[in-house]
Amino acid sequence: MSHNVVDVTFTAHGPDEQSKFKIKVEKTDQTALEKEIETELNHLADVINDYRDEASYIIERDIRHRRTAESTKSRVLWWSLIQTTIVIGVSVFQVWYMRRFFEVKRLI
């Protein structure tokens, strides 16, 4: 019994990431095997497309979350700088005011 080897190449994510499958096909009852192989290949293609769609969604979601995290980080930095400036300003004002309040005034 002789076998034919059919090479099937598909791309899972990008052109650099290819996987090859070898499927052995017996010459007897060619039509039934062809239908079975075609069914399996269609199922495999559907699974790969689902995987690719899911991977694309995860990548997009990761990019969106990364942008959100970077934006939040930037806002927290600016808010803390503004708070620090306000605290220092209020402290300087209080020191100035207390010195002026307790300053001995000479009337003569």
Phi and psi in radians as a Rosetta constraint file:
Dihedral C 1 N 2 CA 2 C 2 CIRCULARHARMONIC -1.737 0.35
Dihedral N 2 CA 2 C 2 N 3 CIRCULARHARMONIC 2.655 0.35
Dihedral C 2 N 3 CA 3 C 3 CIRCULARHARMONIC -2.062 0.35
Dihedral N 3 CA 3 C 3 N 4 CIRCULARHARMONIC 2.473 0.35
Dihedral C 3 N 4 CA 4 C 4 CIRCULARHARMONIC -1.759 0.35
Dihedral N 4 CA 4 C 4 N 5 CIRCULARHARMONIC 2.508 0.35
Dihedral C 4 N 5 CA 5 C 5 CIRCULARHARMONIC -1.928 0.35
Dihedral N 5 CA 5 C 5 N 6 CIRCULARHARMONIC 2.199 0.35
Dihedral C 5 N 6 CA 6 C 6 CIRCULARHARMONIC -1.896 0.35
Dihedral N 6 CA 6 C 6 N 7 CIRCULARHARMONIC 2.179 0.35
Dihedral C 6 N 7 CA 7 C 7 CIRCULARHARMONIC -1.613 0.35
Dihedral N 7 CA 7 C 7 N 8 CIRCULARHARMONIC 2.249 0.35
Dihedral C 7 N 8 CA 8 C 8 CIRCULARHARMONIC -2.113 0.35
Dihedral N 8 CA 8 C 8 N 9 CIRCULARHARMONIC 2.175 0.35
Dihedral C 8 N 9 CA 9 C 9 CIRCULARHARMONIC -2.041 0.35
Dihedral N 9 CA 9 C 9 N 10 CIRCULARHARMONIC 2.329 0.35
Dihedral C 9 N 10 CA 10 C 10 CIRCULARHARMONIC -2.381 0.35
Dihedral N 10 CA 10 C 10 N 11 CIRCULARHARMONIC 2.709 0.35
Dihedral C 10 N 11 CA 11 C 11 CIRCULARHARMONIC -1.830 0.35
Dihedral N 11 CA 11 C 11 N 12 CIRCULARHARMONIC 2.131 0.35
Dihedral C 11 N 12 CA 12 C 12 CIRCULARHARMONIC -1.497 0.35
Dihedral N 12 CA 12 C 12 N 13 CIRCULARHARMONIC -0.739 0.35
Dihedral C 12 N 13 CA 13 C 13 CIRCULARHARMONIC -2.322 0.35
Dihedral N 13 CA 13 C 13 N 14 CIRCULARHARMONIC -0.804 0.35
Dihedral C 13 N 14 CA 14 C 14 CIRCULARHARMONIC -2.551 0.35
Dihedral N 14 CA 14 C 14 N 15 CIRCULARHARMONIC 3.049 0.35
Dihedral C 14 N 15 CA 15 C 15 CIRCULARHARMONIC -1.164 0.35
Dihedral N 15 CA 15 C 15 N 16 CIRCULARHARMONIC -0.360 0.35
Dihedral C 15 N 16 CA 16 C 16 CIRCULARHARMONIC -1.453 0.35
Dihedral N 16 CA 16 C 16 N 17 CIRCULARHARMONIC -0.330 0.35
Dihedral C 16 N 17 CA 17 C 17 CIRCULARHARMONIC -1.872 0.35
Dihedral N 17 CA 17 C 17 N 18 CIRCULARHARMONIC 1.552 0.35
Dihedral C 17 N 18 CA 18 C 18 CIRCULARHARMONIC -2.032 0.35
Dihedral N 18 CA 18 C 18 N 19 CIRCULARHARMONIC 2.540 0.35
Dihedral C 18 N 19 CA 19 C 19 CIRCULARHARMONIC -2.146 0.35
Dihedral N 19 CA 19 C 19 N 20 CIRCULARHARMONIC 2.462 0.35
Dihedral C 19 N 20 CA 20 C 20 CIRCULARHARMONIC -1.983 0.35
Dihedral N 20 CA 20 C 20 N 21 CIRCULARHARMONIC 2.362 0.35
Dihedral C 20 N 21 CA 21 C 21 CIRCULARHARMONIC -2.030 0.35
Dihedral N 21 CA 21 C 21 N 22 CIRCULARHARMONIC 2.433 0.35
Dihedral C 21 N 22 CA 22 C 22 CIRCULARHARMONIC -1.964 0.35
Dihedral N 22 CA 22 C 22 N 23 CIRCULARHARMONIC 2.210 0.35
Dihedral C 22 N 23 CA 23 C 23 CIRCULARHARMONIC -2.059 0.35
Dihedral N 23 CA 23 C 23 N 24 CIRCULARHARMONIC 2.187 0.35
Dihedral C 23 N 24 CA 24 C 24 CIRCULARHARMONIC -1.493 0.35
Dihedral N 24 CA 24 C 24 N 25 CIRCULARHARMONIC 2.304 0.35
Dihedral C 24 N 25 CA 25 C 25 CIRCULARHARMONIC -2.140 0.35
Dihedral N 25 CA 25 C 25 N 26 CIRCULARHARMONIC 2.176 0.35
Dihedral C 25 N 26 CA 26 C 26 CIRCULARHARMONIC -1.448 0.35
Dihedral N 26 CA 26 C 26 N 27 CIRCULARHARMONIC 2.573 0.35
Dihedral C 26 N 27 CA 27 C 27 CIRCULARHARMONIC -1.287 0.35
Dihedral N 27 CA 27 C 27 N 28 CIRCULARHARMONIC -0.338 0.35
Dihedral C 27 N 28 CA 28 C 28 CIRCULARHARMONIC -1.351 0.35
Dihedral N 28 CA 28 C 28 N 29 CIRCULARHARMONIC 2.502 0.35
Dihedral C 28 N 29 CA 29 C 29 CIRCULARHARMONIC 0.868 0.35
Dihedral N 29 CA 29 C 29 N 30 CIRCULARHARMONIC 1.001 0.35
Dihedral C 29 N 30 CA 30 C 30 CIRCULARHARMONIC -1.066 0.35
Dihedral N 30 CA 30 C 30 N 31 CIRCULARHARMONIC -0.680 0.35
Dihedral C 30 N 31 CA 31 C 31 CIRCULARHARMONIC -1.207 0.35
Dihedral N 31 CA 31 C 31 N 32 CIRCULARHARMONIC -0.722 0.35
Dihedral C 31 N 32 CA 32 C 32 CIRCULARHARMONIC -1.144 0.35
Dihedral N 32 CA 32 C 32 N 33 CIRCULARHARMONIC -0.728 0.35
Dihedral C 32 N 33 CA 33 C 33 CIRCULARHARMONIC -1.179 0.35
Dihedral N 33 CA 33 C 33 N 34 CIRCULARHARMONIC -0.675 0.35
Dihedral C 33 N 34 CA 34 C 34 CIRCULARHARMONIC -1.080 0.35
Dihedral N 34 CA 34 C 34 N 35 CIRCULARHARMONIC -0.727 0.35
Dihedral C 34 N 35 CA 35 C 35 CIRCULARHARMONIC -1.136 0.35
Dihedral N 35 CA 35 C 35 N 36 CIRCULARHARMONIC -0.737 0.35
Dihedral C 35 N 36 CA 36 C 36 CIRCULARHARMONIC -1.121 0.35
Dihedral N 36 CA 36 C 36 N 37 CIRCULARHARMONIC -0.767 0.35
Dihedral C 36 N 37 CA 37 C 37 CIRCULARHARMONIC -1.133 0.35
Dihedral N 37 CA 37 C 37 N 38 CIRCULARHARMONIC -0.738 0.35
Dihedral C 37 N 38 CA 38 C 38 CIRCULARHARMONIC -1.079 0.35
Dihedral N 38 CA 38 C 38 N 39 CIRCULARHARMONIC -0.700 0.35
Dihedral C 38 N 39 CA 39 C 39 CIRCULARHARMONIC -1.121 0.35
Dihedral N 39 CA 39 C 39 N 40 CIRCULARHARMONIC -0.786 0.35
Dihedral C 39 N 40 CA 40 C 40 CIRCULARHARMONIC -1.129 0.35
Dihedral N 40 CA 40 C 40 N 41 CIRCULARHARMONIC -0.711 0.35
Dihedral C 40 N 41 CA 41 C 41 CIRCULARHARMONIC -1.157 0.35
Dihedral N 41 CA 41 C 41 N 42 CIRCULARHARMONIC -0.687 0.35
Dihedral C 41 N 42 CA 42 C 42 CIRCULARHARMONIC -1.112 0.35
Dihedral N 42 CA 42 C 42 N 43 CIRCULARHARMONIC -0.733 0.35
Dihedral C 42 N 43 CA 43 C 43 CIRCULARHARMONIC -1.092 0.35
Dihedral N 43 CA 43 C 43 N 44 CIRCULARHARMONIC -0.769 0.35
Dihedral C 43 N 44 CA 44 C 44 CIRCULARHARMONIC -1.079 0.35
Dihedral N 44 CA 44 C 44 N 45 CIRCULARHARMONIC -0.739 0.35
Dihedral C 44 N 45 CA 45 C 45 CIRCULARHARMONIC -1.097 0.35
Dihedral N 45 CA 45 C 45 N 46 CIRCULARHARMONIC -0.716 0.35
Dihedral C 45 N 46 CA 46 C 46 CIRCULARHARMONIC -1.101 0.35
Dihedral N 46 CA 46 C 46 N 47 CIRCULARHARMONIC -0.752 0.35
Dihedral C 46 N 47 CA 47 C 47 CIRCULARHARMONIC -1.115 0.35
Dihedral N 47 CA 47 C 47 N 48 CIRCULARHARMONIC -0.725 0.35
Dihedral C 47 N 48 CA 48 C 48 CIRCULARHARMONIC -1.138 0.35
Dihedral N 48 CA 48 C 48 N 49 CIRCULARHARMONIC -0.731 0.35
Dihedral C 48 N 49 CA 49 C 49 CIRCULARHARMONIC -1.116 0.35
Dihedral N 49 CA 49 C 49 N 50 CIRCULARHARMONIC -0.703 0.35
Dihedral C 49 N 50 CA 50 C 50 CIRCULARHARMONIC -1.094 0.35
Dihedral N 50 CA 50 C 50 N 51 CIRCULARHARMONIC -0.741 0.35
Dihedral C 50 N 51 CA 51 C 51 CIRCULARHARMONIC -1.084 0.35
Dihedral N 51 CA 51 C 51 N 52 CIRCULARHARMONIC -0.789 0.35
Dihedral C 51 N 52 CA 52 C 52 CIRCULARHARMONIC -1.110 0.35
Dihedral N 52 CA 52 C 52 N 53 CIRCULARHARMONIC -0.752 0.35
Dihedral C 52 N 53 CA 53 C 53 CIRCULARHARMONIC -1.102 0.35
Dihedral N 53 CA 53 C 53 N 54 CIRCULARHARMONIC -0.743 0.35
Dihedral C 53 N 54 CA 54 C 54 CIRCULARHARMONIC -1.129 0.35
Dihedral N 54 CA 54 C 54 N 55 CIRCULARHARMONIC -0.742 0.35
Dihedral C 54 N 55 CA 55 C 55 CIRCULARHARMONIC -1.109 0.35
Dihedral N 55 CA 55 C 55 N 56 CIRCULARHARMONIC -0.719 0.35
Dihedral C 55 N 56 CA 56 C 56 CIRCULARHARMONIC -1.094 0.35
Dihedral N 56 CA 56 C 56 N 57 CIRCULARHARMONIC -0.744 0.35
Dihedral C 56 N 57 CA 57 C 57 CIRCULARHARMONIC -1.088 0.35
Dihedral N 57 CA 57 C 57 N 58 CIRCULARHARMONIC -0.752 0.35
Dihedral C 57 N 58 CA 58 C 58 CIRCULARHARMONIC -1.130 0.35
Dihedral N 58 CA 58 C 58 N 59 CIRCULARHARMONIC -0.702 0.35
Dihedral C 58 N 59 CA 59 C 59 CIRCULARHARMONIC -1.132 0.35
Dihedral N 59 CA 59 C 59 N 60 CIRCULARHARMONIC -0.789 0.35
Dihedral C 59 N 60 CA 60 C 60 CIRCULARHARMONIC -1.083 0.35
Dihedral N 60 CA 60 C 60 N 61 CIRCULARHARMONIC -0.733 0.35
Dihedral C 60 N 61 CA 61 C 61 CIRCULARHARMONIC -1.128 0.35
Dihedral N 61 CA 61 C 61 N 62 CIRCULARHARMONIC -0.697 0.35
Dihedral C 61 N 62 CA 62 C 62 CIRCULARHARMONIC -1.109 0.35
Dihedral N 62 CA 62 C 62 N 63 CIRCULARHARMONIC -0.738 0.35
Dihedral C 62 N 63 CA 63 C 63 CIRCULARHARMONIC -1.091 0.35
Dihedral N 63 CA 63 C 63 N 64 CIRCULARHARMONIC -0.771 0.35
Dihedral C 63 N 64 CA 64 C 64 CIRCULARHARMONIC -1.108 0.35
Dihedral N 64 CA 64 C 64 N 65 CIRCULARHARMONIC -0.766 0.35
Dihedral C 64 N 65 CA 65 C 65 CIRCULARHARMONIC -1.169 0.35
Dihedral N 65 CA 65 C 65 N 66 CIRCULARHARMONIC -0.639 0.35
Dihedral C 65 N 66 CA 66 C 66 CIRCULARHARMONIC -1.108 0.35
Dihedral N 66 CA 66 C 66 N 67 CIRCULARHARMONIC -0.776 0.35
Dihedral C 66 N 67 CA 67 C 67 CIRCULARHARMONIC -1.064 0.35
Dihedral N 67 CA 67 C 67 N 68 CIRCULARHARMONIC -0.728 0.35
Dihedral C 67 N 68 CA 68 C 68 CIRCULARHARMONIC -1.094 0.35
Dihedral N 68 CA 68 C 68 N 69 CIRCULARHARMONIC -0.769 0.35
Dihedral C 68 N 69 CA 69 C 69 CIRCULARHARMONIC -1.116 0.35
Dihedral N 69 CA 69 C 69 N 70 CIRCULARHARMONIC -0.751 0.35
Dihedral C 69 N 70 CA 70 C 70 CIRCULARHARMONIC -1.125 0.35
Dihedral N 70 CA 70 C 70 N 71 CIRCULARHARMONIC -0.714 0.35
Dihedral C 70 N 71 CA 71 C 71 CIRCULARHARMONIC -1.101 0.35
Dihedral N 71 CA 71 C 71 N 72 CIRCULARHARMONIC -0.781 0.35
Dihedral C 71 N 72 CA 72 C 72 CIRCULARHARMONIC -1.104 0.35
Dihedral N 72 CA 72 C 72 N 73 CIRCULARHARMONIC -0.725 0.35
Dihedral C 72 N 73 CA 73 C 73 CIRCULARHARMONIC -1.066 0.35
Dihedral N 73 CA 73 C 73 N 74 CIRCULARHARMONIC -0.760 0.35
Dihedral C 73 N 74 CA 74 C 74 CIRCULARHARMONIC -1.125 0.35
Dihedral N 74 CA 74 C 74 N 75 CIRCULARHARMONIC -0.758 0.35
Dihedral C 74 N 75 CA 75 C 75 CIRCULARHARMONIC -1.131 0.35
Dihedral N 75 CA 75 C 75 N 76 CIRCULARHARMONIC -0.699 0.35
Dihedral C 75 N 76 CA 76 C 76 CIRCULARHARMONIC -1.109 0.35
Dihedral N 76 CA 76 C 76 N 77 CIRCULARHARMONIC -0.715 0.35
Dihedral C 76 N 77 CA 77 C 77 CIRCULARHARMONIC -1.063 0.35
Dihedral N 77 CA 77 C 77 N 78 CIRCULARHARMONIC -0.873 0.35
Dihedral C 77 N 78 CA 78 C 78 CIRCULARHARMONIC -1.123 0.35
Dihedral N 78 CA 78 C 78 N 79 CIRCULARHARMONIC -0.701 0.35
Dihedral C 78 N 79 CA 79 C 79 CIRCULARHARMONIC -1.106 0.35
Dihedral N 79 CA 79 C 79 N 80 CIRCULARHARMONIC -0.734 0.35
Dihedral C 79 N 80 CA 80 C 80 CIRCULARHARMONIC -1.186 0.35
Dihedral N 80 CA 80 C 80 N 81 CIRCULARHARMONIC -0.620 0.35
Dihedral C 80 N 81 CA 81 C 81 CIRCULARHARMONIC -1.141 0.35
Dihedral N 81 CA 81 C 81 N 82 CIRCULARHARMONIC -0.723 0.35
Dihedral C 81 N 82 CA 82 C 82 CIRCULARHARMONIC -1.128 0.35
Dihedral N 82 CA 82 C 82 N 83 CIRCULARHARMONIC -0.763 0.35
Dihedral C 82 N 83 CA 83 C 83 CIRCULARHARMONIC -1.078 0.35
Dihedral N 83 CA 83 C 83 N 84 CIRCULARHARMONIC -0.753 0.35
Dihedral C 83 N 84 CA 84 C 84 CIRCULARHARMONIC -1.088 0.35
Dihedral N 84 CA 84 C 84 N 85 CIRCULARHARMONIC -0.735 0.35
Dihedral C 84 N 85 CA 85 C 85 CIRCULARHARMONIC -1.098 0.35
Dihedral N 85 CA 85 C 85 N 86 CIRCULARHARMONIC -0.740 0.35
Dihedral C 85 N 86 CA 86 C 86 CIRCULARHARMONIC -1.135 0.35
Dihedral N 86 CA 86 C 86 N 87 CIRCULARHARMONIC -0.761 0.35
Dihedral C 86 N 87 CA 87 C 87 CIRCULARHARMONIC -1.099 0.35
Dihedral N 87 CA 87 C 87 N 88 CIRCULARHARMONIC -0.756 0.35
Dihedral C 87 N 88 CA 88 C 88 CIRCULARHARMONIC -1.138 0.35
Dihedral N 88 CA 88 C 88 N 89 CIRCULARHARMONIC -0.741 0.35
Dihedral C 88 N 89 CA 89 C 89 CIRCULARHARMONIC -1.071 0.35
Dihedral N 89 CA 89 C 89 N 90 CIRCULARHARMONIC -0.794 0.35
Dihedral C 89 N 90 CA 90 C 90 CIRCULARHARMONIC -1.125 0.35
Dihedral N 90 CA 90 C 90 N 91 CIRCULARHARMONIC -0.683 0.35
Dihedral C 90 N 91 CA 91 C 91 CIRCULARHARMONIC -1.109 0.35
Dihedral N 91 CA 91 C 91 N 92 CIRCULARHARMONIC -0.777 0.35
Dihedral C 91 N 92 CA 92 C 92 CIRCULARHARMONIC -1.093 0.35
Dihedral N 92 CA 92 C 92 N 93 CIRCULARHARMONIC -0.747 0.35
Dihedral C 92 N 93 CA 93 C 93 CIRCULARHARMONIC -1.090 0.35
Dihedral N 93 CA 93 C 93 N 94 CIRCULARHARMONIC -0.754 0.35
Dihedral C 93 N 94 CA 94 C 94 CIRCULARHARMONIC -1.114 0.35
Dihedral N 94 CA 94 C 94 N 95 CIRCULARHARMONIC -0.743 0.35
Dihedral C 94 N 95 CA 95 C 95 CIRCULARHARMONIC -1.089 0.35
Dihedral N 95 CA 95 C 95 N 96 CIRCULARHARMONIC -0.797 0.35
Dihedral C 95 N 96 CA 96 C 96 CIRCULARHARMONIC -1.075 0.35
Dihedral N 96 CA 96 C 96 N 97 CIRCULARHARMONIC -0.795 0.35
Dihedral C 96 N 97 CA 97 C 97 CIRCULARHARMONIC -1.137 0.35
Dihedral N 97 CA 97 C 97 N 98 CIRCULARHARMONIC -0.749 0.35
Dihedral C 97 N 98 CA 98 C 98 CIRCULARHARMONIC -1.178 0.35
Dihedral N 98 CA 98 C 98 N 99 CIRCULARHARMONIC -0.658 0.35
Dihedral C 98 N 99 CA 99 C 99 CIRCULARHARMONIC -1.114 0.35
Dihedral N 99 CA 99 C 99 N 100 CIRCULARHARMONIC -0.753 0.35
Dihedral C 99 N 100 CA 100 C 100 CIRCULARHARMONIC -1.153 0.35
Dihedral N 100 CA 100 C 100 N 101 CIRCULARHARMONIC -0.652 0.35
Dihedral C 100 N 101 CA 101 C 101 CIRCULARHARMONIC -1.163 0.35
Dihedral N 101 CA 101 C 101 N 102 CIRCULARHARMONIC -0.730 0.35
Dihedral C 101 N 102 CA 102 C 102 CIRCULARHARMONIC -1.649 0.35
Dihedral N 102 CA 102 C 102 N 103 CIRCULARHARMONIC 0.134 0.35
Dihedral C 102 N 103 CA 103 C 103 CIRCULARHARMONIC -1.178 0.35
Dihedral N 103 CA 103 C 103 N 104 CIRCULARHARMONIC 2.381 0.35
Dihedral C 103 N 104 CA 104 C 104 CIRCULARHARMONIC -1.380 0.35
Dihedral N 104 CA 104 C 104 N 105 CIRCULARHARMONIC 2.154 0.35
Dihedral C 104 N 105 CA 105 C 105 CIRCULARHARMONIC -1.696 0.35
Dihedral N 105 CA 105 C 105 N 106 CIRCULARHARMONIC 2.237 0.35
Dihedral C 105 N 106 CA 106 C 106 CIRCULARHARMONIC -1.751 0.35
Dihedral N 106 CA 106 C 106 N 107 CIRCULARHARMONIC 2.166 0.35
Dihedral C 106 N 107 CA 107 C 107 CIRCULARHARMONIC -1.609 0.35
Dihedral N 107 CA 107 C 107 N 108 CIRCULARHARMONIC -0.318 0.35
